[in-house]
Amino acid sequence: LLQFLYFIGTTKMLKSCFLALLLSTCAYGRRHTPFKGLSMPKKVFTPSSEYFLVTDYGAQGACNGTGVFDNTAAFQNCINDAKAHGAAKVYVPPGCYQFKGEFVLLPGVELAGSYGYAPSHDMRQASPDQQPTDGTVLLPLANRGNDSATPFITMQLDSTLRGLVIYYPEQEKVNTPVPYPYSIYMMEANTMVQDVEILNPWNGIQAVQAHRHMISRVQGAPINIGVLIDSTYDIGRIEDVHFNPWFSNAHPFIEYQLTYGRAFVMGRSDWEYVFNTFAFGYAVGYHFVETPTGTMNGNFLGIGADLAINASVLVDASQAPGLLITNGEFTAFHSSQWINTTQESTQVVVSSTNTGPVKFVDSSFWGPSSQNALLYGKGTTSFSSCQFVEWDEQKGDGRAAIQAREGALIVDSSVFVQNKTQVNVSASVKAVISSNVVTGRLRIVQDPSANVAQGLNVGDEY
């Protein structure tokens, strides 16, 4: 009996599945072309009744109003009350909210705007007095010209910020940009910034002593520093961050960013995990530095930098466990369209102060740069299964793709696309160069006192 019932149930299930498949196939057959003008709805976050509303505390978000209404007190009062009542959730409805001061996200509080995913606004063709008006937009006005002042939003333990835009309406758009303090300061552990657009901040996000921080799905056009990490003693995470000059590429505004701007500044962090990040149009894409609390080690997967004027990756310091960079894409160059400069553009620069290892795997280097790698310091830099596409394009003086001046170098299983000198090894450098494929003939220039082992490299000429 049980077997018979099982057979009947299975048969009905199969019939239902077959019928559903048949109906879907017929429906597809009736419509061979998609509906014209069909667009996906914008993903919008919808709060539940457990959220406290800033508008209940007097916040005003008119996007077409005149004058300035300061929302600082309304936001802080709502946050304080939510925390006191154990709700710990604050919702900011769509609107344009001005601030003459700063506010603090208390421990465990979540501040959420209307966006369900990281928003993005291209303001390059907009007039200087235009601003984003869709969704939740926060407009800081305080501390213009003072980048050492209190950050706009300070995040305490276990707090979350998500679903909104931060836009500085009084920032220059054509002239040289003006300093402001950091937009977001993650000052304690387990803080999270998600689905946020920092559209035109001087300095974007600062995570200091923010152990186990999460910076996820963030877009924008930070001018001076995008993300700064320091004093992190337990694993921090940065994922899906995209910086591009959507706010302004006017001159001389953009020239500051291309001369001094750094997208990611990495100080002390023990085990930083960075995944799918990108920066376009900075002096330096990823800058690894030593701070009073130390240096960084970390895992960097799928990171990229385009139009890096000085360096895509600049390593001044790293810990002994090293910087592990996989699936990276790096271009370094400059052109008159962006900036007139004599700066030599290089994808990877390792400074004389570095002592830790820097490892690139399955990464590609292109763009009309001076060289792909300029290596100093006492550490070991390695390139495995990498693609070197262009180099010696700026001065054409015969320099190699990789110039090893100090330390140790390992290059294996990589491809050198151009028929030019591949590696130049200076005195006192230890190097292993093996199993690479080159165009033309193998060109490895080495000082007689350099300790170089090479073999199994192949090219078109012998």
NORUR-V496870 format. One record per helix or strand of 3 or more residues. SS is the DSSP state (H for helix, E for strand). FROM is the first residue (numbers start at 1). TO is the last residue. If there is no record, write none. Layout:
BEGIN
ss: {SS	SS}
from: {FROM	FROM}
to: {TO	TO}
END
This chain:
BEGIN
ss: {H	H	H	E	E	E	E	E	E	E	E	E	E	E	E	E	H	E	E	E	E	E	E	E	E	E	E	E	E	E	E	E	E	E}
from: {2	54	72	89	95	103	110	136	153	160	184	192	203	214	225	236	253	262	269	296	304	323	329	346	358	364	371	380	402	408	423	430	444	451}
to: {30	57	84	91	99	105	112	140	155	166	186	198	208	220	230	243	260	266	288	301	315	326	332	350	361	366	375	384	404	412	425	434	446	455}
END
